[in-house]
Amino acid sequence: MQKVQLKWKLQETKDYSVQRHCSNCGRTVRFTDTMIRRHNANGKNIYRFAIYKCDKNHTWNKKLEIYQAYTEHARVVEEPSEQPSQLTIINIKDYQTIGIEKITITLADVQGKFRVDKIIADQIKDWSRTDIIKRIQEGKIRINNEPAKPSTRLKTADEIQIDL
């Protein structure tokens, strides 16, 4: 029996764009977060801004927070370190053609809420969500080698086994 082992990182994707009026373009356009932050201070307060840009590189500063300045002010702000990794699209027909009978997916990191039926339906081209729910109920898709429900929430270090 041949097996395929995959490793996934699941992260909820956030849309870092806003629709608003651009005074330079003269119309409502989409501004995208550049993930660049700036700080301004006026002596009493410190202002933290996110820099957004439209398609024509016009900028807009979104005020994120205001906090008071004080002596020996030090504050560490956590920024998203990396963009979510791309998941592997699974083409069942290709795997069956080369004789693969089992796919094992290890979840290295899960940040957010993900249902097993939805995430597998998003990544498998050949099966509909209804097919996946049927296979979960038949025991052909398991989590940590145990039967699962379609609504089971995934967590870090889970292992999804898919029998083809």
N, C-alpha and C positions, 0 to 999 in steps of 0.2 A: 504494500500500500504506500503510495506516495503522498507526502504532506507538503503544505505550504505554510510557512510561518510569517506573519506580518506583525509590525509594531506600529501602533497609532498613538497620537496625542490628540485628545479631544478638547477643544476650547471653543467657548461660545464666541461667535463672531459678532462684533459690534459694528454698526454702521457709523463711521466717524464723519458723516456729512450732514449738512444742514441746508435747507432751502431758505434763502433770505434775499432781500434786495441789495444789490451791489450798486453803490452810488457811482462807480466808474463805468460800469456796463450800462447802467440806466434801466435795469430790469431785474426780475427775480431769477437768481441763478443758484446753482449748488456750490456750497463752500465745503471743502474737505479739510479735515484736521491734519496738519503737517507733523503732529506729535512734537512740535517745538514749543517750549514754554518760556515765558519771559516774566520778569518781576519788575515792578516799579515801586518806588517808595516816596512818601512825601514827609517823612520825619516821624509821623505818628503811626501810619499804617503802611503795610506792604500789600501790594496787589499782585495777584498771580493770574496770568492770562495764557490762554491757548491760542496759537496763531493758526487761523484758517485761511485757505486760498481758494479762489474761484478758478475756473478753467483758463482764464487769461492772466493768472498770477496776481490778481488784486488781493490784498490781504484784509482780513477782519480779525480783530482781537476779541475773543470771548472771555469775559471775566469769570474766572473759576472760583476764586475765594479772596477774602480780605482778612488779614490777621494783623494784630498789633505788633509793632516793632518794640524791642526791648534790648537792653545791653546784653552782649554775649549771645545774641540770637543765633541759634543753630537748629535747623530742621531738615530731616531727611525726607524727601518725597519719593515714593515709589512710582516709577514709570513702567509701562509695559515694556519688557525687555526684548520680546520678539513677536513677530506676527505668527498667527496660528499656522502649524505645519499642514501641508497638503496631505489629505488622506489618499490611500491607494484605492483607485477604482477597480472593482473586481469584475472581471468578465468570465462568468461561469463556463460558457461554451469553450473558451480558450483553455481553461484549466481541465475540463473534461476531455478535450481532444488530446492533451498530452498525458492523460492518465492520473491526474490528481484526484484523490478521493476525499481528502479532508483539508480544511483550511483552519488554521489556528491564528487568532488575532489577539495579541497581548496589548493591553491598554497601559502604556507607560505613564500617562498623565491625563487626568480627567478634571477639567475645570468647568463646572456648569452642570446642568441637568440634561441628561441624554437618555432616551428610552432605547432599548436594544432593537426593537422593531423599526423604529424610525431611522436610526443611524445606519443599520444594515441596508434598509431600503434605499437610502441616499447613495450608498456606495456600490451596490450590486446592480449592474446594468440589466441583467436578464430576468430578474424576478421582481414582481410587483410586491407591494406591501402586504397584500392579501396572501400571496404565496409564502411570504416570510412568516406571517402569523401562523399559517397552517403548518409550516415546517417546525416552528417553535413548539406548537401544541403536540406535534408528532414526536418531539424529542430529537429531531435532526439538527437543531440549533440549541446549544447548551452554553451555560455560563459557569465557569469553574467546574466543568464536568458534571454539573447537576442540571436537572430540568429547570426551565425558566418560564416566566410569563412574558407575553409581548410587551407589557408595560414595565418590566423590570428596569430600574435605574442603574446605569453603569457607574462604576467607581474605579479609581486608580488600582492597578494590579489585577483587574479582572481579566479572565481569559475566555474568549468566545470561541467555541468549537462549532464548525459548520461541516456537516457531512453532506457530500455531494451525491 
